[in-house]
Amino acid sequence: MQKEWRKVLDELPDTPKKIPAFFFGHGGSVTIGPDSDSVGPVPASILPWAGASGPLATFLKDFGPALLKKYQPKGIVVFSAHWETDGERLVTDYGETNPLLYDYSICLAPSFYEIDFESRGDTALAQRVVDLYKAAGQRARLTPKTEARGKDGRGFSGPGFDHGVFIPFRIMFGNVFKDIPIVEVSIDSSLSPEVNWDVGKAVAKLREEGILDFGCFAPETAKPVHIEFDRAVVQAVKVEDDEARKTALINLVQHPGFHECHPRAEHFVPIYVAAGAGDGGAVRLITEIYSTETIAFGL
């Protein structure tokens, strides 16, 4: 598996006029470890897959350095499943230190609330994102670290990067990463594929400006409908015609397995943000890991 995804990462275009937009699974608290009972009430069966030594964590360790080497981005704009706002995009303007929001859905050992990921923001990049939304006729504004982000779908409301950002990025880039700035942008709380496609499309120009755009279990226990939905995602991505692919991706929310895999749509909706940002370009599936696809849009 690792040999296969490394080959695909190596084959991504080195110097495209536009940096691809990526959609990938962000993992959960157990992805950052340790693989033990100390993580809390997590089924032991998922640790070989979702734990710190599982394929997702292993892939992320390869994914981050490969992207930095290949694209040498000037900044990163990330859309997480765990930040929703109603009709208005909020863009983090956190300054020299991005705070963290420990928005875990289960009670974990105290060490999980001490996990750190040191990164920095950038007002100019954040303002550029806001300006692009306004130019597209969408509402957007900056939010500083002194302001709560507003409640996401699970009720967390503090400021800071949520676990959908700091967990995969810590694995990808290390616990200290201040070489380039990172800003986070909220997805639309409607969870509408079409609306969130437009959320991504509005900032597609960033890909021409050197900005990397990220739109962040166990197969033995997966039901047939889960596997069928996973295959449907892969088939939709592989559709060659742009409009037909968009239709196939949007129609995934009607698949019988969609709500079986996603009781709420927030973990899947970022695929539409990434697809909107990469609209009009080729698409490549990098890897498949227990119903988690990593997809590059706009090659």
SULKA-V482275 format. One record per helix or strand of 2 or more residues. SS is the DSSP state (~ for helix, > for strand). FROM is the first residue (numbers start at 1). LEN is the number of residues. Records with the same first field share a line. If there is no record, write none. Layout:
SS = FROM-LEN, FROM-LEN
This chain:
~ = 2-10, 29-4, 37-3, 44-7, 55-17, 110-4, 123-13, 163-11, 193-10, 204-6, 219-3, 224-14, 242-13, 258-4, 266-12
> = 21-3, 75-11, 88-6, 118-2, 139-6, 176-2, 181-8, 211-4, 283-7, 292-6
